[in-house]
């Protein structure tokens, strides 16, 4: 997801936005405060057409919430979650992705398989070269019972970003859902401010939030808010993103470590 796309003639974002409204209108539900396999703010950069990319996500929670998010859920405290993300550049404005397998290693017990996800990402081409860039991502998930309280979930992730010299500002105002009504869509925005020291090195602050269902946000103490400090290396032989996050509410993991490794194949 970190390689530069090529320029195109027509943009597919118009019908992609229509699909987003259609999906949002038909599906949606409030999600429990479950764990996640991917802690990343999307920047609208995709694999070039015909290129395969592999990204490895791993998240460790040395100090997390000690009670399950729902009956039968994995306890996040001292657990490790991760997934290989297989991506393919379909067009200068589209990338397809497969997350398989999602896995967890809880503090008690062996490795557990959590399910898989499909992804379709539509973006403005050459996002890495634009001062203003945008896109939209759709994910469709099949979940194990210990990972999510719903077998099928999906995500609508708009991507909006600006570059001011060496500074990047990116927002992903995500809507999570379980296909049971638009009023129950969960608002879970992500944001990132980064300073690029060079084309290969950057420091960033990221925030990951979950406010609750659109019809009525959760009370402040029941919301999830987590702030990460992140360092990025975008070079050879691998792109590396390393970060440490700290929860701001009692329902958020107190400390989470993330490592993302990415390479074109």
Secondary structure as UniProt FT lines:
FT   HELIX           13..26
FT   STRAND          52..63
FT   TURN            71..72
FT   TURN            77..78
FT   STRAND          79..91
FT   TURN            92..93
FT   STRAND          94..105
FT   STRAND          111..123
FT   TURN            125..126
FT   HELIX           127..129
FT   STRAND          132..143
FT   TURN            145..147
FT   STRAND          152..164
FT   TURN            165..166
FT   STRAND          167..172
FT   STRAND          174..177
FT   HELIX           182..184
FT   STRAND          186..187
FT   STRAND          190..196
FT   STRAND          201..210
FT   STRAND          212..213
FT   TURN            214..215
FT   HELIX           220..222
FT   STRAND          224..234
FT   STRAND          239..247
FT   TURN            250..251
FT   STRAND          255..264
//
